[in-house]
Amino acid sequence: MPQLSNVRAAPPFDLSMGQGSSGSYSGSGVHEGWGNNSQWARPKIRLPPISLPKFSGDRRDYWRWKAEWESIQAQAEPTGSRECKKLHLLDSIGEAVRNELRLLRCRDANDIFRELENRYGDKAQTAEEIVVELQSRPVVRNHQSRETLELILAVERAALDLTDLGCVDAIQNQLVIRSLESKLPDIMKREWLMYVRNPVNSVHSGNHFDSCCSWKTKSRYL
C-alpha cells in the first residue's frame, strides 16, 4: 500500500522468490553455500513516499488539484479515517489559504472542502476570469518571438484549464477567437488569414480555435 510522505514509511516491500537465507549472493543470481538447494535471491523494492499535491490558492488549479488530491489520498489511506483525512488535507493547503479561511477550526475534511469551494469553486467565475485575462494580453509585434511564444502558451493553458472546468465553449466563442487573432504579430496574422481562406484546410466555426492553435504551434515564425 502506498504511503503518504507525512506518515511513517512502511518497511521495504519484498518480492519473494524462495525462502530467505543468510547465504551470500553470487553474481550468477543464487546464494552461495546452499549446495543443491540454491534458490534465487529475494529482491527488495523500496516504495518511495507519495506526496500529496499542494494547493496554494490559484483558483484556476482548484478543481484539478481537488481531483488529484482525493485520488492519491484514497489510495494512501484506504481506511477512510476522518481524522487522518483532515490532517492530510490541512497539510496539503498553503499556510496563507489556511489562515485566511481559518480552516483549522473546521471539524473535518468535508467542512474544509466546503470552505474552499465557497472561495475557489465557482467554475463560471473562474472561466470568465481566464477569458478576461487572456483578452487583456497585449498585441505582439513582429519579430517578438518570445512574446509570441508566451501568447501561444497562455492560450494553450487557458484551453486546458477551461476544458478541466467543463467550460471550453468560453474560449471557442467567435468574439474571443477574433480578439486572440488580433494579438498575433502582423506577419503571422496575414499567414493565418491565408491559411483560413484556403479551402484545403477546411477551417470553419466548429474547429476555428483548434485549427488556430495547431497552426500557431507549427508557425515558422517561432
Number of C-alpha atoms within 10 A of each C-alpha: 10 16 19 19 14 13 13 9 15 13 9 11 12 11 11 12 11 11 9 12 13 9 13 11 14 12 7 8 12 17 21 16 14 13 8 6 9 14 17 16 20 17 11 11 11 12 14 13 16 16 15 22 17 15 21 16 17 10 21 20 16 21 18 14 17 16 10 12 19 15 12 18 22 12 14 20 17 11 10 12 9 13 12 16 19 20 14 20 23 21 16 17 19 13 14 11 16 19 11 8 14 12 20 13 10 16 12 18 19 14 14 20 18 13 16 20 15 9 13 19 18 14 19 14 11 20 24 15 14 22 17 12 12 18 18 11 13 13 18 19 15 14 14 12 14 11 18 22 16 12 20 17 14 16 19 15 13 20 23 14 20 23 15 15 20 13 18 16 12 19 22 18 14 15 11 17 16 13 15 22 18 15 19 22 19 16 12 21 14 12 12 19 12 11 17 17 12 11 10 8 10 13 17 12 12 11 11 16 22 15 18 18 15 10 14 18 14 9 11 8 15 14
